[in-house]
Structures are given as structure tokens and as C-alpha cells.
């Protein structure tokens, strides 16, 4: 039998921001249902107050509700943020940071534990998610030196390290160590120095810190927010994300097969051809396995977006993650997600910028007729081959100024 929804008295439904956390706590397990009623009635102040000052499950539900309201354009009243008081001088101090993944998928995790001397035992671990640990650096460092080293590792990426839960960082590193053991691949030598910091690592995966932010969305709200998701490629967290070079070359070959060999097309003629082949490439390349890896990488980078640009921008990333996971081959194909097609638009734009503002596309040469074959060979010294067609400039930035466009160079259909 289905459980009936609880009914709440008027004073609870109309709770003020000051009273909302206590009211939500008082109803116990019915807290999530009360949050839902507040959303329905438009009591955004109460929802925001519980999202900030509530505890446990009801706070998580309220944070999700806040972001649902934001996605619907509801104004959320500001609430005072609570601060966590520092521990006593004798309390164990442990800190962990994430260096978000770069264009190759490589990320870093840093564990640091304060010692009696005041310095920190620290380990910098770099790996490719789902693959091997690339490098480990461990030693005793001051906090300022740790932060300096993280800044140097990120260089000119445009974003900084993100503070993450200690146990979550431990588990991510332990997971990669298990990969080495399973595949019989030796660990980097520096792992021995990091061993102490990994003691007591969880055996089951803690929730991802981004999931704990309560940024979950329903299908309709996610699709609405993700419509202009190509803009994410302009943000430094995603600017260097590109498809492999071989995949871009395959795209050029497919485009070339659609072009006539006897004349050069105008930009108006070429643009829809490129758009169709970009869509087809996105559908071929972004398989379910690749989309799963991409969603995980995006969650890691979303932590940086949240700290740098705030909750609304992080909500946009959450929406894209949602639609990527829900993409299929028949309904909602990857080519419907502009963040995915923008991978190829961006790659073509960068390639055109390197080629002087034009995109050189290989066009197959028609097979010569028997009567003309001999004369063509005599004239050219070769038979067959693929001439290269230079596509008209497609808004790929100004190479003279060294611009690197981050989104599509060609108009969308």
C-alpha cells in the first residue's frame, strides 16, 4: 500500500526563515515532505534557511530544492552563512585538496597532515582517473610551500586547488592503488612516502563532494539549463578539453566525402555539412562508457566551478552531467547535447586558427576514366590521391593575434 503524504499545520507551512530549521527538525522523517510543501507554496525563505542551517538528510534535500527553485527563476532570499570554528591546538589537523582534471584527464590529490613541529607531512598524487598513478611526491613541507607547489602544478590553468574531504581523497588514491595491484603494474616510487597518510582509508566509496552540494535536478529542469551548455567550454575548467587528434582527423575525412571535388563551397554551403558531420562524430565518439568517464571528470571540475563562479554556474554543470548520463542512441542522442558537439566545433576552430584561418579538408579525387588515366599519369606522375580543399574562413579567431577560440566557429543550424 502506498504511503500517504503527511499533512502539516499552517504554522509549519508558513514557517519563517528564523524558525524553519527548528520546524524541519521537529517533524523528523517528514522533513523532506515538508521541504516539498514549501517548494509548492513558494516558501523559498524557509527552504533556503534549512539548506544553510539544517542538519542531516533534510539539509541535503533543502539544498537540492533551492537549486530547483533557482532553475525555475525563483528569487532565493539570502541567509547568513554559518562558520566552522577551528579546532583546538592539540587537535589533529588534516587537509586535502583536488587539482581538477586537465585536458588529458590527469588530476591531482594532495593529502597533508600537521606534525608536532608545525610542518605538514604531505603527498602529491597525480593520476588519470580509471587508469594508473603517474607520479607521487611526498615529504615534510610548510603549509605555504604546499600551496605554492599546488599553484605551480596548475600553472596558468585559470583555476585553483579545491578543498575536499580527507576520507574521499584517501579513497580515490586507494582506488588507483588497487588498479595497479589488479593489473600488476608497479606503483611510482614515491608511494612509499605517502603510505602513512593513506592509513585508515575507507573501503567503500564516500559520496562525491559535488553530490553533497544538493545540486540534483529533474529531467525537465536539467534539459532547460543545459540548452546552451556549449558556453562551458569558455570556462577554464573545460577550455582544454578536446577529442583525440585521430577522431578530429576522422571527422575531416567524413566532411571531405560530402564535398564536391570540382569546386570550392561557400561558407553558407559548407556550414550545414560540417554541422551534420560534427553531430555524427559526437554520436560515434561519446559511447556510454566514455560518457560515464566524462560525467565523473565533470563532477571533479564542477567543484572548482562552484568555488570560483558560485552555485548558479555549478548548477549548469550539474544539468549537463544529468543530460549526458541520460543520453541514448535513439532518443536524446549525444549530438543533442551542445557541450558534446562543442568538443568538435572547438577542435575544428583551433585547427583552422593554426592553418591561417582556413580549414583544410581532404576531398577524395574522383577515379579517372580509362581514356584519361594515361594522360593524367603522364601529366602528374601519379595516379589517384586526395586533393585538399581549403574551406572558407569560419570565424576561427584572428591567428595574427594568437586567439584560441573556445567554441564553435560556424553558425549552428
C-alpha positions in Angstrom: 0.0 0.0 0.0 1.4 3.4 -0.9 2.2 5.7 2.0 0.0 8.8 2.2 1.7 12.2 2.2 1.7 13.8 5.7 -0.3 16.9 6.2 1.2 19.9 8.0 -0.5 22.7 10.0 -0.5 26.2 8.7 2.2 27.4 11.1 4.7 24.8 9.8 3.8 25.5 6.1 4.3 29.3 6.7 7.4 29.0 8.9 9.8 31.9 8.7 13.4 31.7 7.8 14.3 32.1 11.5 12.0 29.2 12.6 12.4 26.9 9.6 15.5 24.8 10.7 13.8 24.0 14.1 10.5 23.2 12.4 12.1 20.9 9.9 14.0 19.1 12.7 10.8 18.8 14.8 8.9 16.9 12.1 11.6 14.2 11.9 11.4 11.8 9.0 8.7 14.0 7.4 11.3 16.8 6.9 11.7 16.0 3.1 8.0 16.1 2.6 7.8 19.5 4.4 10.5 20.8 2.2 8.4 19.7 -0.8 5.4 21.5 0.5 7.5 24.7 1.0 8.6 24.4 -2.6 5.0 24.0 -3.8 3.8 27.0 -1.8 6.7 29.2 -2.7 8.2 29.5 0.8 11.7 29.9 -0.6 13.0 31.7 2.6 12.2 28.6 4.7 13.9 26.3 2.1 17.0 28.5 2.0 17.3 28.6 5.8 17.2 24.8 6.1 19.6 24.5 3.2 22.1 26.7 5.2 21.4 25.8 8.8 19.7 22.5 8.8 21.3 19.1 9.5 21.5 15.7 8.0 19.2 14.5 5.3 16.8 17.4 5.5 19.6 19.9 4.8 20.6 17.9 1.7 17.0 17.8 0.5 16.7 21.5 1.1 19.9 22.3 -0.9 18.5 20.4 -3.8 15.2 22.2 -3.5 17.0 25.6 -3.5 18.6 24.8 -6.8 15.4 23.5 -8.3 13.8 26.9 -7.4 16.8 28.7 -8.9 16.5 26.8 -12.1 12.8 27.9 -12.3 13.8 31.5 -11.8 12.6 31.9 -8.2 14.4 34.5 -6.2 16.1 32.9 -3.2 16.4 35.2 -0.1 20.0 35.4 1.2 20.7 33.7 4.6 23.6 34.2 6.9 26.2 31.6 6.4 27.4 29.6 9.3 31.2 29.3 10.0 33.0 26.3 11.4 35.2 27.1 14.4 38.8 25.9 14.2 39.8 23.0 16.4 42.0 23.3 19.5 45.8 23.4 19.3 46.1 19.7 20.1 43.5 18.5 17.6 44.8 16.6 14.6 44.7 18.8 11.5 44.3 17.1 8.2 43.7 18.8 4.9 43.1 17.5 1.4 42.9 19.3 -2.0 41.9 18.4 -5.5 43.7 19.8 -8.6 40.9 19.4 -11.2 41.5 17.3 -14.3 43.2 18.9 -17.2 42.6 18.3 -20.9 44.2 14.8 -20.8 42.1 13.8 -17.8 45.0 14.0 -15.4 44.2 15.2 -11.9 46.0 15.6 -8.6 45.1 14.9 -5.0 47.1 16.3 -2.1 47.0 15.0 1.4 48.6 17.0 4.3 48.7 16.2 8.0 50.1 18.6 10.5 53.0 17.3 12.6 54.1 18.3 16.1 56.8 20.5 14.6 54.1 22.6 12.8 55.1 21.5 9.3 52.9 19.0 7.3 53.6 15.5 6.1 52.3 15.9 2.6 51.8 13.7 -0.5 51.0 15.0 -4.0 49.4 12.2 -6.1 48.8 12.6 -9.8 46.8 10.1 -11.8 44.4 9.5 -14.7 41.0 8.5 -13.4 40.3 4.9 -14.2 43.9 4.3 -15.0 47.4 4.4 -13.4 49.1 6.7 -10.9 51.5 8.8 -12.8 53.6 10.5 -10.1 53.8 10.7 -6.3 55.8 13.3 -4.4 55.9 13.0 -0.6 57.7 14.9 2.1 57.6 17.4 5.0 56.5 20.9 4.0 55.2 24.1 5.4 51.6 25.0 4.5 52.8 28.0 2.5 55.1 25.7 0.5 52.3 23.2 -0.1 50.1 26.0 -1.5 52.9 27.3 -3.6 53.5 23.8 -5.1 49.8 23.4 -6.0 49.9 26.8 -7.7 52.9 25.8 -9.7 51.3 22.4 -10.7 48.3 24.2 -12.1 50.3 26.9 -13.8 48.2 29.1 -16.0 45.1 26.9 -15.9 42.9 29.7 -14.7 41.6 27.9 -11.6 43.0 26.9 -8.2 43.0 23.9 -5.9 39.8 22.8 -4.3 39.5 21.7 -0.6 37.9 18.3 -0.4 37.1 15.8 2.4 40.0 13.8 3.7 38.4 10.4 3.5 37.2 11.0 -0.1 40.7 11.9 -1.2 42.1 8.9 0.6 39.6 6.6 -1.2 40.3 8.0 -4.6 44.0 7.3 -4.2 43.5 3.8 -2.6 41.2 3.0 -5.6 44.0 3.8 -8.0 46.5 1.7 -6.0 44.0 -1.2 -6.3 44.1 -0.7 -10.0 47.9 -1.2 -10.0 47.6 -4.3 -8.0 44.9 -5.8 -10.2 46.8 -5.1 -13.4 50.2 -6.0 -11.9 51.6 -2.6 -12.7 54.4 -1.2 -10.4 53.5 1.9 -8.4 55.6 5.1 -8.6 58.4 5.0 -6.1 57.1 8.0 -4.1 54.1 6.0 -3.0 56.1 4.5 -0.1 56.5 8.0 1.4 52.7 8.6 1.2 51.8 5.3 2.9 51.2 6.7 6.4 48.7 9.3 5.0 46.7 6.6 3.4 46.2 4.6 6.6 42.5 4.1 7.5 41.3 4.9 4.0 37.6 3.9 3.5 36.9 0.6 1.9 33.7 1.8 0.2 33.4 5.0 -1.8 32.3 8.1 0.2 29.9 10.3 -1.6 31.4 12.7 -4.1 31.7 16.2 -2.6 29.7 17.7 -5.5 26.8 15.3 -4.9 26.8 16.6 -1.3 26.0 20.1 -2.5 22.4 19.1 -3.3 22.6 20.3 -7.0 20.4 17.4 -8.3 17.8 18.4 -10.9 14.9 16.7 -12.6 14.9 15.9 -16.3 12.9 18.9 -17.4 14.9 21.4 -15.3 18.2 19.9 -16.4 17.3 19.9 -20.1 16.3 23.6 -19.8 19.6 24.6 -18.2 21.7 22.5 -20.5 20.4 24.0 -23.7 23.3 26.5 -24.0 25.9 24.2 -22.5 28.5 25.0 -25.2 29.3 28.0 -23.0 31.0 25.7 -20.5 33.9 25.3 -23.0 34.7 29.0 -22.4 35.4 28.4 -18.7 39.0 27.5 -17.8 37.9 24.2 -16.2 36.8 22.9 -19.6 38.7 25.1 -22.1 41.4 22.5 -22.8 39.1 19.5 -23.2 39.2 18.2 -26.7 38.6 15.0 -28.6 41.7 12.9 -29.6 43.5 14.1 -32.7 42.7 10.9 -34.6 39.0 11.5 -34.0 39.3 15.0 -35.4 41.1 13.7 -38.5 38.3 11.1 -39.0 35.8 14.0 -38.8 37.7 15.9 -41.5 37.6 12.8 -43.7 33.9 12.4 -43.3 33.4 16.1 -44.1 35.6 15.7 -47.2 33.5 12.9 -48.5 30.5 15.2 -48.6 32.3 17.9 -50.6 32.4 18.2 -54.4 35.9 17.7 -55.9 35.4 20.1 -58.8 34.6 23.4 -56.9 35.0 25.1 -53.6 31.9 25.6 -51.5 30.9 28.9 -49.9 30.6 29.2 -46.2 26.8 29.1 -46.4 27.0 25.8 -48.2 29.8 24.3 -46.1 28.3 25.2 -42.6 25.4 22.7 -42.6 27.7 19.9 -43.9 30.1 20.5 -41.1 27.3 20.7 -38.5 25.8 17.4 -39.7 29.2 15.6 -39.6 30.0 17.1 -36.2 26.8 15.7 -34.8 27.5 12.3 -36.3 31.0 12.4 -34.8 29.6 13.2 -31.4 27.2 10.3 -31.6 30.0 7.9 -32.7 32.6 9.0 -30.1 30.6 9.6 -27.0 29.7 6.0 -26.2 28.1 5.1 -22.9 31.5 4.2 -21.3 33.0 7.5 -22.5 30.1 9.5 -21.2 30.4 7.8 -17.8 34.1 8.8 -17.6 33.2 12.3 -18.8 30.5 12.7 -16.1 33.0 11.8 -13.4 35.6 14.2 -14.7 32.9 16.9 -14.9 32.0 16.4 -11.3 35.6 16.9 -10.2 35.8 20.1 -12.3 32.4 21.3 -11.0 33.9 21.6 -7.5 36.2 24.3 -9.0 33.4 26.0 -10.8 31.3 26.1 -7.6 34.1 27.8 -5.7 35.1 30.2 -8.5 31.7 31.1 -10.1 29.1 30.2 -7.5 26.1 27.9 -7.3 24.3 29.0 -10.5 27.3 28.1 -12.6 27.7 24.8 -10.8 24.1 24.1 -11.4 24.7 24.5 -15.1 27.4 21.9 -14.9 25.1 19.6 -12.9 22.5 20.0 -15.6 25.0 19.0 -18.3 26.1 15.9 -16.3 22.4 14.9 -15.9 21.7 15.1 -19.6 25.0 13.4 -20.6 24.1 10.4 -18.3 20.6 10.3 -19.8 21.7 10.4 -23.4 20.9 7.5 -25.7 21.4 6.4 -29.3 17.7 6.7 -30.4 16.3 9.2 -28.0 18.3 12.1 -26.6 21.5 11.2 -28.6 24.8 12.8 -27.6 24.6 15.2 -30.6 21.6 16.9 -28.8 24.0 18.0 -26.0 25.7 21.1 -27.2 28.6 20.6 -24.6 29.4 17.4 -26.5 29.2 18.8 -30.1 31.2 21.8 -29.0 34.2 19.5 -28.4 34.4 19.0 -32.2 33.5 22.6 -33.0 36.3 23.8 -30.8 38.8 21.3 -32.3 38.0 22.5 -35.8 38.2 26.1 -34.7 41.7 25.6 -33.2 42.8 23.6 -36.2 41.7 26.4 -38.5 43.5 29.0 -36.4 46.7 27.0 -36.8 46.2 26.8 -40.6 46.0 30.6 -41.2 42.3 31.0 -40.7 41.2 28.3 -43.1 40.2 24.6 -42.5 42.0 22.3 -44.9 39.7 19.3 -45.6 40.8 16.3 -47.7 38.4 15.7 -50.6 38.6 12.3 -52.4 39.6 12.7 -56.1 37.1 11.0 -58.5 38.5 7.9 -60.2 39.8 8.8 -63.6 38.2 7.3 -66.7 40.2 4.7 -68.7 40.8 7.1 -71.6 42.0 9.9 -69.3 44.1 7.8 -67.0 47.2 7.6 -69.2 47.3 11.3 -69.9 46.7 12.2 -66.2 49.5 9.9 -65.1 51.8 11.5 -67.7 50.9 15.0 -66.5 51.1 14.4 -62.8 53.4 11.5 -62.4 50.9 9.7 -60.1 47.5 8.1 -60.1 44.7 8.6 -57.6 45.3 10.6 -54.4 43.2 13.0 -52.3 43.5 16.7 -53.0 43.0 19.1 -50.1 40.1 21.6 -50.2 40.6 24.8 -48.2 37.3 25.7 -46.5 36.4 29.4 -46.3 37.3 31.1 -43.1 34.8 30.2 -40.4 35.2 32.7 -37.7 38.0 30.8 -36.1 39.6 33.7 -34.4 42.4 36.1 -35.5 45.6 34.0 -35.9 47.6 37.2 -36.1 46.6 38.0 -32.6 47.1 34.4 -31.3 43.4 34.0 -30.3 42.3 30.5 -29.3 38.5 30.4 -29.7 36.8 28.0 -27.3 33.5 27.4 -29.0 32.1 26.7 -32.4 33.5 28.7 -35.3 30.5 28.0 -37.5 26.8 29.0 -37.0 24.6 26.4 -35.6 21.7 25.2 -37.8 
